[in-house]
Amino acid sequence: MSSSLVFMALYRPHPGKAEELKEVLKVHIPTLRKEELITNRELLSLQAEDGTIIEIAEWRSTEAIEKAHQSAAVMAVWDKIGSLSELTSLSSLAEAQERFPNFKPL
Protein backbone atom coordinates (compact mmCIF):
# COMPACT_ATOMS: atom_id res chain seq x y z
CA MET A 1 0.00 0.00 0.00
CA SER A 2 1.32 3.42 -0.85
CA SER A 3 1.88 6.11 1.75
CA SER A 4 -0.82 8.44 2.95
CA LEU A 5 -1.47 11.91 1.53
CA VAL A 6 -2.93 14.99 3.18
CA PHE A 7 -5.66 16.74 1.20
CA MET A 8 -7.20 20.19 1.30
CA ALA A 9 -10.76 20.43 0.03
CA LEU A 10 -12.16 23.93 -0.51
CA TYR A 11 -15.87 24.65 -0.77
CA ARG A 12 -17.21 28.15 -1.52
CA PRO A 13 -20.91 28.04 -0.56
CA HIS A 14 -23.46 29.18 -3.10
CA PRO A 15 -25.41 32.25 -1.90
CA GLY A 16 -27.68 31.33 1.00
CA LYS A 17 -26.31 27.77 1.23
CA ALA A 18 -23.55 28.15 3.85
CA GLU A 19 -25.49 26.63 6.75
CA GLU A 20 -26.82 23.76 4.66
CA LEU A 21 -23.29 23.06 3.44
CA LYS A 22 -21.99 22.98 7.01
CA GLU A 23 -24.67 20.40 7.86
CA VAL A 24 -23.63 18.17 4.93
CA LEU A 25 -19.98 18.51 5.91
CA LYS A 26 -20.84 17.05 9.32
CA VAL A 27 -21.32 13.68 7.58
CA HIS A 28 -18.49 14.03 5.05
CA ILE A 29 -15.53 12.99 7.18
CA PRO A 30 -17.48 10.33 9.11
CA THR A 31 -18.50 8.81 5.76
CA LEU A 32 -14.89 8.72 4.56
CA ARG A 33 -13.85 7.14 7.87
CA LYS A 34 -16.64 4.56 7.77
CA GLU A 35 -15.46 3.57 4.30
CA GLU A 36 -11.90 3.35 5.75
CA LEU A 37 -10.58 5.83 3.20
CA ILE A 38 -8.98 8.37 5.54
CA THR A 39 -6.87 8.08 8.65
CA ASN A 40 -7.93 8.99 12.18
CA ARG A 41 -5.81 12.14 12.03
CA GLU A 42 -7.89 14.98 13.41
CA LEU A 43 -9.80 16.96 10.79
CA LEU A 44 -8.79 20.58 10.43
CA SER A 45 -11.80 22.64 9.37
CA LEU A 46 -11.23 26.30 8.52
CA GLN A 47 -13.04 29.23 6.94
CA ALA A 48 -11.61 31.92 4.68
CA GLU A 49 -12.71 35.55 4.83
CA ASP A 50 -14.92 35.05 1.75
CA GLY A 51 -16.78 32.16 3.44
CA THR A 52 -14.90 29.34 1.71
CA ILE A 53 -14.70 26.28 3.96
CA ILE A 54 -11.45 24.33 3.96
CA GLU A 55 -11.18 20.73 5.14
CA ILE A 56 -7.75 19.22 5.73
CA ALA A 57 -7.57 15.48 6.30
CA GLU A 58 -5.39 12.51 5.42
CA TRP A 59 -6.11 9.78 2.87
CA ARG A 60 -5.01 6.30 3.94
CA SER A 61 -3.34 5.80 0.56
CA THR A 62 -3.47 6.79 -3.07
CA GLU A 63 -5.64 3.70 -3.60
CA ALA A 64 -8.14 5.11 -1.10
CA ILE A 65 -8.62 8.14 -3.34
CA GLU A 66 -9.62 5.85 -6.21
CA LYS A 67 -11.91 3.81 -3.92
CA ALA A 68 -13.66 6.98 -2.78
CA HIS A 69 -14.74 7.66 -6.36
CA GLN A 70 -16.24 4.15 -6.52
CA SER A 71 -18.16 4.42 -3.23
CA ALA A 72 -21.88 5.16 -3.56
CA ALA A 73 -21.97 6.57 -0.02
CA VAL A 74 -19.07 8.94 -0.64
CA MET A 75 -20.33 10.01 -4.04
CA ALA A 76 -23.76 10.83 -2.55
CA VAL A 77 -22.12 13.19 -0.04
CA TRP A 78 -19.83 14.69 -2.69
CA ASP A 79 -22.79 15.27 -5.02
CA LYS A 80 -24.64 17.12 -2.25
CA ILE A 81 -21.52 19.20 -1.46
CA GLY A 82 -21.21 20.02 -5.17
CA SER A 83 -24.83 21.15 -5.35
CA LEU A 84 -24.31 23.57 -2.43
CA SER A 85 -20.90 24.98 -3.27
CA GLU A 86 -18.25 25.76 -5.80
CA LEU A 87 -15.24 23.49 -5.43
CA THR A 88 -12.32 25.86 -5.60
CA SER A 89 -8.56 26.02 -5.11
CA LEU A 90 -6.35 27.55 -2.48
CA SER A 91 -5.00 30.02 -5.03
CA SER A 92 -8.48 31.53 -5.41
CA LEU A 93 -8.41 32.83 -1.83
CA ALA A 94 -7.11 36.28 -0.94
CA GLU A 95 -5.32 34.69 2.02
CA ALA A 96 -3.24 32.55 -0.33
CA GLN A 97 -1.45 35.70 -1.48
CA GLU A 98 -0.02 36.18 2.02
CA ARG A 99 3.24 34.63 3.15
CA PHE A 100 1.54 33.32 6.30
CA PRO A 101 -2.17 32.99 5.53
CA ASN A 102 -4.61 32.93 8.44
CA PHE A 103 -8.03 31.30 8.53
CA LYS A 104 -10.82 31.15 11.08
CA PRO A 105 -11.22 27.74 12.77
CA LEU A 106 -14.66 26.15 12.46
C-alpha positions as CSV (number, residue, x, y, z in Angstrom):
1,M,0.0,0.0,0.0
2,S,1.3,3.4,-0.9
3,S,1.9,6.1,1.7
4,S,-0.8,8.4,3.0
5,L,-1.5,11.9,1.5
6,V,-2.9,15.0,3.2
7,F,-5.7,16.7,1.2
8,M,-7.2,20.2,1.3
9,A,-10.8,20.4,0.0
10,L,-12.2,23.9,-0.5
11,Y,-15.9,24.6,-0.8
12,R,-17.2,28.1,-1.5
13,P,-20.9,28.0,-0.6
14,H,-23.5,29.2,-3.1
15,P,-25.4,32.2,-1.9
16,G,-27.7,31.3,1.0
17,K,-26.3,27.8,1.2
18,A,-23.5,28.1,3.8
19,E,-25.5,26.6,6.7
20,E,-26.8,23.8,4.7
21,L,-23.3,23.1,3.4
22,K,-22.0,23.0,7.0
23,E,-24.7,20.4,7.9
24,V,-23.6,18.2,4.9
25,L,-20.0,18.5,5.9
26,K,-20.8,17.1,9.3
27,V,-21.3,13.7,7.6
28,H,-18.5,14.0,5.0
29,I,-15.5,13.0,7.2
30,P,-17.5,10.3,9.1
31,T,-18.5,8.8,5.8
32,L,-14.9,8.7,4.6
33,R,-13.8,7.1,7.9
34,K,-16.6,4.6,7.8
35,E,-15.5,3.6,4.3
36,E,-11.9,3.3,5.8
37,L,-10.6,5.8,3.2
38,I,-9.0,8.4,5.5
39,T,-6.9,8.1,8.7
40,N,-7.9,9.0,12.2
41,R,-5.8,12.1,12.0
42,E,-7.9,15.0,13.4
43,L,-9.8,17.0,10.8
44,L,-8.8,20.6,10.4
45,S,-11.8,22.6,9.4
46,L,-11.2,26.3,8.5
47,Q,-13.0,29.2,6.9
48,A,-11.6,31.9,4.7
49,E,-12.7,35.6,4.8
50,D,-14.9,35.0,1.7
51,G,-16.8,32.2,3.4
52,T,-14.9,29.3,1.7
53,I,-14.7,26.3,4.0
54,I,-11.5,24.3,4.0
55,E,-11.2,20.7,5.1
56,I,-7.8,19.2,5.7
57,A,-7.6,15.5,6.3
58,E,-5.4,12.5,5.4
59,W,-6.1,9.8,2.9
60,R,-5.0,6.3,3.9
61,S,-3.3,5.8,0.6
62,T,-3.5,6.8,-3.1
63,E,-5.6,3.7,-3.6
64,A,-8.1,5.1,-1.1
65,I,-8.6,8.1,-3.3
66,E,-9.6,5.9,-6.2
67,K,-11.9,3.8,-3.9
68,A,-13.7,7.0,-2.8
69,H,-14.7,7.7,-6.4
70,Q,-16.2,4.2,-6.5
71,S,-18.2,4.4,-3.2
72,A,-21.9,5.2,-3.6
73,A,-22.0,6.6,0.0
74,V,-19.1,8.9,-0.6
75,M,-20.3,10.0,-4.0
76,A,-23.8,10.8,-2.6
77,V,-22.1,13.2,0.0
78,W,-19.8,14.7,-2.7
79,D,-22.8,15.3,-5.0
80,K,-24.6,17.1,-2.3
81,I,-21.5,19.2,-1.5
82,G,-21.2,20.0,-5.2
83,S,-24.8,21.2,-5.4
84,L,-24.3,23.6,-2.4
85,S,-20.9,25.0,-3.3
86,E,-18.3,25.8,-5.8
87,L,-15.2,23.5,-5.4
88,T,-12.3,25.9,-5.6
89,S,-8.6,26.0,-5.1
90,L,-6.4,27.5,-2.5
91,S,-5.0,30.0,-5.0
92,S,-8.5,31.5,-5.4
93,L,-8.4,32.8,-1.8
94,A,-7.1,36.3,-0.9
95,E,-5.3,34.7,2.0
96,A,-3.2,32.6,-0.3
97,Q,-1.4,35.7,-1.5
98,E,0.0,36.2,2.0
99,R,3.2,34.6,3.1
100,F,1.5,33.3,6.3
101,P,-2.2,33.0,5.5
102,N,-4.6,32.9,8.4
103,F,-8.0,31.3,8.5
104,K,-10.8,31.1,11.1
105,P,-11.2,27.7,12.8
106,L,-14.7,26.1,12.5
